[in-house]
């Protein structure tokens, strides 16, 4: 389970985030490319923007559930 205390500061503010356990496997970027991007300086995936539509939320949730190291979190904060 992703740890909010290890949330990468490069994530955009909001409920979805990637923490420092990311292994840069690219799976989240394949599943939800509008939401997740690679941050080249850190070598991790990050949330570039929060999902806005039901389809984007579904894709973000699929990425969260599929992450092999559970580095994606959803803290439920809608901000």
DSSP file (Angstrom, degrees, kcal/mol; ACC not computed):
  #  RESIDUE AA STRUCTURE BP1 BP2  ACC     N-H-->O    O-->H-N    N-H-->O    O-->H-N    TCO  KAPPA ALPHA  PHI   PSI    X-CA   Y-CA   Z-CA
    1    1 A X              0   0    0      0, 0.0    72,-0.1     0, 0.0    70,-0.1   0.000 360.0 360.0 360.0 133.4    0.0    0.0    0.0
    2    2 A X        -     0   0    0     70,-0.6     2,-0.6     1,-0.1    69,-0.1  -0.271 360.0-132.9 -61.5 146.0    1.3    3.4   -1.0
    3    3 A X    >   -     0   0    0      1,-0.1     3,-1.7    68,-0.1    17,-0.2  -0.905   5.0-153.5-107.1 116.8    2.5    5.6    1.9
    4    4 A X  G >  S+     0   0    0     -2,-0.6     3,-1.3     1,-0.3    -1,-0.1   0.807  97.5  61.1 -58.1 -28.7    1.2    9.2    2.0
    5    5 A X  G 3  S+     0   0    0      1,-0.3    -1,-0.3    -3,-0.1    -3,-0.0   0.741 106.0  47.1 -69.5 -21.6    4.3   10.2    4.0
    6    6 A X  G <  S+     0   0    0     -3,-1.7    14,-1.4     2,-0.1    -1,-0.3   0.200  80.9 141.4-102.8  13.8    6.5    9.0    1.0
    7    7 A X  B <   -A   19   0A   0     -3,-1.3    12,-0.3    12,-0.2     2,-0.2  -0.328  59.0-114.4 -57.5 130.9    4.4   10.8   -1.6
    8    8 A X    >   -     0   0    0     10,-2.5     3,-1.6     1,-0.1    10,-0.2  -0.510  14.8-137.2 -70.1 134.0    6.7   12.2   -4.3
    9    9 A X  T 3  S+     0   0    0      1,-0.3    -1,-0.1    -2,-0.2    -2,-0.1   0.681  98.5  70.3 -67.3 -15.9    6.6   16.1   -4.2
   10   10 A X  T 3  S+     0   0    0      2,-0.1    -1,-0.3    29,-0.0    36,-0.1   0.629  76.1 103.8 -76.7 -13.1    6.4   16.1   -8.0
   11   11 A X  S <  S-     0   0    0     -3,-1.6    37,-0.2     7,-0.2     2,-0.1  -0.371  81.9-110.5 -64.3 145.9    2.9   14.8   -8.0
   12   12 A X        -     0   0    0     35,-2.4    37,-0.1     1,-0.1    35,-0.1  -0.503  46.7 -90.0 -70.9 150.6    0.1   17.3   -8.7
   13   13 A X  S    S+     0   0    0     -2,-0.1     2,-0.3    66,-0.1    37,-0.2  -0.297  82.4  72.9 -62.8 144.3   -2.0   18.0   -5.6
   14   14 A X  S    S-     0   0    0      1,-0.1    61,-0.2    -3,-0.1    64,-0.2  -0.872  92.3 -51.2 141.8-171.9   -5.0   15.8   -5.1
   15   15 A X  S    S+     0   0    0     -2,-0.3    60,-2.4    62,-0.3     2,-0.3   0.847 108.5  65.8 -71.2 -37.0   -6.2   12.4   -4.1
   16   16 A X  E     +B   74   0B   0     58,-0.2     2,-0.3    -3,-0.1    58,-0.2  -0.656  62.7 153.6 -89.9 143.9   -4.1   10.2   -6.4
   17   17 A X  E     -B   73   0B   0     56,-2.0    56,-2.8    -2,-0.3     2,-0.4  -0.977  37.4-128.1-157.6 164.8   -0.3   10.1   -6.0
   18   18 A X  E     -B   72   0B   0     -2,-0.3   -10,-2.5    54,-0.2    54,-0.2  -0.965  26.4-150.5-116.9 138.3    2.8    8.0   -6.5
   19   19 A X  B >   -A    7   0A   0     52,-2.8     3,-1.5    -2,-0.4   -12,-0.2  -0.460  34.6 -89.5-103.2-179.3    5.2    7.3   -3.6
   20   20 A X  T 3  S+     0   0    0    -14,-1.4   -13,-0.1     1,-0.3    51,-0.1   0.436 112.0  77.8 -73.8   1.1    8.9    6.7   -3.6
   21   21 A X  T 3   +     0   0    0     50,-0.1    -1,-0.3   -18,-0.1    50,-0.1   0.463  65.1 128.6 -86.6   0.2    8.6    2.9   -3.9
   22   22 A X    <   -     0   0    0     -3,-1.5    -4,-0.0    49,-0.2    45,-0.0  -0.247  43.9-164.8 -54.5 138.2    7.9    3.3   -7.7
   23   23 A X        -     0   0    0     21,-0.0    -1,-0.1     0, 0.0    21,-0.1   0.221  38.9-117.2-110.7  11.8   10.1    1.1   -9.8
   24   24 A X        +     0   0    0      1,-0.1    20,-0.1    21,-0.1    -2,-0.1   0.893  59.5 153.0  56.7  44.8    9.4    2.9  -13.1
   25   25 A X        -     0   0    0      1,-0.1    -1,-0.1    20,-0.0    19,-0.0   0.666  50.2-132.9 -80.0 -15.8    7.8   -0.1  -14.7
   26   26 A X  S  > S+     0   0    0     11,-0.1     4,-1.7     1,-0.0     5,-0.2   0.345  71.0 119.8  83.9  -4.6    5.6    2.0  -17.0
   27   27 A X  H  > S+     0   0    0      1,-0.2     4,-2.3     2,-0.2     3,-0.2   0.923  74.3  47.8 -61.7 -46.1    2.4    0.1  -16.2
   28   28 A X  H  > S+     0   0    0      1,-0.2     4,-2.9     2,-0.2     8,-0.3   0.877 111.0  52.4 -63.3 -35.6    0.5    3.0  -14.8
   29   29 A X  H  4 S+     0   0    0      1,-0.2    -1,-0.2     2,-0.2    -2,-0.2   0.813 110.6  48.3 -70.4 -29.5    1.6    5.2  -17.8
   30   30 A X  H  < S+     0   0    0     -4,-1.7     3,-0.4    -3,-0.2    -2,-0.2   0.889 116.9  41.7 -73.3 -40.3    0.3    2.5  -20.2
   31   31 A X  H  < S+     0   0    0     -4,-2.3    -2,-0.2     1,-0.2     2,-0.2   0.903 135.0  13.9 -74.6 -42.7   -3.0    2.2  -18.4
   32   32 A X    >X  +     0   0    0     -4,-2.9     4,-2.6    -5,-0.2     3,-1.6  -0.569  66.2 164.6-136.6  69.8   -3.7    5.9  -17.8
   33   33 A X  T 34 S+     0   0    0     -3,-0.4    -1,-0.1     1,-0.3    -4,-0.1   0.712  77.0  59.7 -65.4 -20.1   -1.3    8.0  -19.9
   34   34 A X  T 34 S+     0   0    0      1,-0.1    -1,-0.3     3,-0.0     3,-0.1   0.711 116.7  33.0 -76.4 -18.9   -3.4   11.2  -19.4
   35   35 A X  T <4 S+     0   0    0     -3,-1.6    13,-3.0    -7,-0.2    14,-1.0   0.829 115.9  49.8-103.7 -45.0   -2.9   10.9  -15.6
   36   36 A X  E  <  +C   47   0C   0     -4,-2.6     2,-0.3    -8,-0.3    11,-0.2  -0.819  57.7 168.1-106.6 138.2    0.6    9.4  -15.1
   37   37 A X  E     -C   46   0C   0      9,-2.1     9,-2.7    -2,-0.4     2,-0.5  -0.919  38.9-101.3-136.3 164.2    3.9   10.5  -16.7
   38   38 A X  E     -C   45   0C   0     -2,-0.3     2,-0.9     7,-0.2     7,-0.3  -0.760  24.0-144.7 -87.2 131.2    7.5    9.7  -16.1
   39   39 A X  E >>> -C   44   0C   0      5,-3.5     4,-2.7    -2,-0.5     5,-0.9  -0.854  13.1-160.4 -94.1 103.8    9.4   12.3  -14.2
   40   40 A X  T 345S+     0   0    0     -2,-0.9    -1,-0.2     1,-0.2     5,-0.0   0.801  83.0  57.1 -61.3 -33.4   12.8   12.1  -15.9
   41   41 A X  T 345S+     0   0    0      1,-0.2    -1,-0.2    -3,-0.1    -2,-0.0   0.866 120.3  28.1 -68.4 -34.8   14.8   13.8  -13.1
   42   42 A X  T <45S-     0   0    0     -3,-0.7    -2,-0.2     2,-0.2    -1,-0.2   0.707  98.6-130.2 -96.7 -23.2   13.7   11.3  -10.5
   43   43 A X  T  <5S+     0   0    0     -4,-2.7     2,-0.3     1,-0.3    -3,-0.2   0.690  70.1 112.8  78.2  19.2   13.1    8.2  -12.7
   44   44 A X  E   <S-C   39   0C   0     -5,-0.9    -5,-3.5   -21,-0.1    -1,-0.3  -0.797  71.4-109.7-116.4 160.2    9.7    7.7  -11.2
   45   45 A X  E     -C   38   0C   0     -2,-0.3     2,-0.3    -7,-0.3    -7,-0.2  -0.625  39.5-175.6 -79.1 150.8    6.2    7.9  -12.4
   46   46 A X  E     -C   37   0C   0     -9,-2.7    -9,-2.1    -2,-0.3     2,-0.7  -0.928  34.7 -99.7-139.4 165.2    4.1   10.8  -11.0
   47   47 A X  E     -C   36   0C   0     -2,-0.3   -35,-2.4   -11,-0.2   -11,-0.2  -0.813  31.9-174.5 -86.2 114.3    0.6   12.0  -11.3
   48   48 A X  S    S-     0   0    0    -13,-3.0     2,-0.3    -2,-0.7    -1,-0.2   0.805  71.5  -5.2 -82.3 -29.3    0.7   14.9  -13.8
   49   49 A X  S    S-     0   0    0    -14,-1.0    -1,-0.3    -3,-0.1     2,-0.1  -0.966  79.2-102.7-158.2 152.6   -3.0   15.8  -13.3
   50   50 A X        -     0   0    0     -2,-0.3     7,-0.1   -37,-0.2   -37,-0.0  -0.468  47.7 -97.1 -75.4 146.2   -5.9   14.4  -11.3
   51   51 A X        -     0   0    0     -2,-0.1    -1,-0.1     1,-0.1   -35,-0.1  -0.347  37.8-177.3 -64.5 145.1   -8.5   12.4  -13.2
   52   52 A X        +     0   0    0     -3,-0.1     2,-0.2    -2,-0.0    -1,-0.1   0.702  57.4  52.8-114.8 -31.4  -11.6   14.4  -14.1
   53   53 A X  S  > S-     0   0    0      1,-0.1     4,-2.6     0, 0.0     5,-0.2  -0.603  86.2-108.5-107.7 167.0  -14.0   12.1  -15.8
   54   54 A X  H  > S+     0   0    0      1,-0.2     4,-2.4    -2,-0.2     5,-0.1   0.889 121.0  51.6 -59.5 -39.2  -15.5    8.7  -14.8
   55   55 A X  H  > S+     0   0    0      2,-0.2     4,-2.3     1,-0.2    -1,-0.2   0.906 110.4  47.8 -65.2 -41.1  -13.3    7.0  -17.4
   56   56 A X  H  > S+     0   0    0      2,-0.2     4,-2.7     1,-0.2    -2,-0.2   0.895 111.6  50.0 -67.0 -39.5  -10.2    8.7  -16.1
   57   57 A X  H  X S+     0   0    0     -4,-2.6     4,-2.6     2,-0.2    -2,-0.2   0.918 110.5  50.7 -63.5 -42.3  -11.0    7.8  -12.5
   58   58 A X  H  X S+     0   0    0     -4,-2.4     4,-2.3    -5,-0.2    -2,-0.2   0.914 111.9  47.2 -60.3 -43.8  -11.6    4.2  -13.6
   59   59 A X  H  X S+     0   0    0     -4,-2.3     4,-2.5     2,-0.2    -2,-0.2   0.904 111.6  50.3 -65.7 -41.8   -8.2    4.1  -15.4
   60   60 A X  H  X S+     0   0    0     -4,-2.7     4,-2.4     1,-0.2    -2,-0.2   0.904 111.6  48.7 -63.3 -40.5   -6.4    5.7  -12.4
   61   61 A X  H  X S+     0   0    0     -4,-2.6     4,-2.6     2,-0.2    -2,-0.2   0.892 110.0  51.6 -66.2 -38.9   -8.0    3.0  -10.1
   62   62 A X  H  X S+     0   0    0     -4,-2.3     4,-1.8     2,-0.2    -2,-0.2   0.915 110.5  48.7 -62.8 -42.0   -7.0    0.3  -12.5
   63   63 A X  H  X S+     0   0    0     -4,-2.5     4,-1.5     2,-0.2    -2,-0.2   0.920 111.0  50.8 -62.0 -43.8   -3.4    1.6  -12.4
   64   64 A X  H  < S+     0   0    0     -4,-2.4     3,-0.4     1,-0.2     8,-0.3   0.934 113.6  44.1 -58.8 -47.7   -3.5    1.7   -8.7
   65   65 A X  H  < S+     0   0    0     -4,-2.6    -1,-0.2     1,-0.2    -2,-0.2   0.767 116.0  48.3 -69.7 -26.0   -4.8   -1.9   -8.4
   66   66 A X  H  < S+     0   0    0     -4,-1.8    -1,-0.2    -5,-0.2    -2,-0.2   0.632  76.8 119.2 -90.5 -15.7   -2.3   -3.1  -11.1
   67   67 A X    ><  -     0   0    0     -4,-1.5     3,-1.0    -3,-0.4     5,-0.1  -0.317  57.7-147.5 -58.1 121.4    0.9   -1.5   -9.7
   68   68 A X  T 3  S+     0   0    0      1,-0.3    -1,-0.2    -2,-0.1    -3,-0.0   0.717  96.8  34.3 -67.9 -20.0    3.3   -4.3   -8.9
   69   69 A X  T 3  S-     0   0    0      0, 0.0    -1,-0.3     0, 0.0    -2,-0.1   0.275 106.9-119.6-116.1   9.7    4.8   -2.5   -5.9
   70   70 A X    <   +     0   0    0     -3,-1.0    -2,-0.1    -6,-0.1   -49,-0.1   0.884  62.9 145.8  54.7  44.3    1.7   -0.7   -4.7
   71   71 A X        +     0   0    0    -69,-0.1   -52,-2.8   -50,-0.1     2,-0.5   0.512  44.5  85.5 -88.2  -5.8    3.3    2.7   -5.2
   72   72 A X  E     -B   18   0B   0     -8,-0.3   -70,-0.6   -54,-0.2     2,-0.3  -0.835  60.1-174.3-101.1 132.6    0.1    4.4   -6.2
   73   73 A X  E     -B   17   0B   0    -56,-2.8   -56,-2.0    -2,-0.5     2,-0.4  -0.845  23.5-159.9-124.1 161.1   -2.2    5.8   -3.6
   74   74 A X  E     -B   16   0B   0     -2,-0.3   -58,-0.2   -58,-0.2   -59,-0.1  -0.900   7.8-178.1-137.0 104.6   -5.6    7.4   -3.3
   75   75 A X        -     0   0    0    -60,-2.4     3,-0.1    -2,-0.4   -59,-0.1   0.454  42.9-120.9 -87.3   1.4   -6.0    9.3   -0.1
   76   76 A X        +     0   0    0      1,-0.3     2,-0.7   -61,-0.2   -61,-0.1   0.414  67.3 137.9  78.7  -3.9   -9.6   10.2   -0.8
   77   77 A X        -     0   0    0    -62,-0.2   -62,-0.3   -63,-0.1    -1,-0.3  -0.680  40.8-160.6 -78.0 115.4   -8.8   14.0   -0.6
   78   78 A X              0   0    0     -2,-0.7    -1,-0.1     1,-0.2   -62,-0.0   0.426 360.0 360.0 -79.4   1.5  -10.7   15.5   -3.5
   79   79 A X              0   0    0    -65,-0.1    -1,-0.2   -64,-0.0   -66,-0.1   0.493 360.0 360.0 -79.1 360.0   -8.5   18.7   -3.5
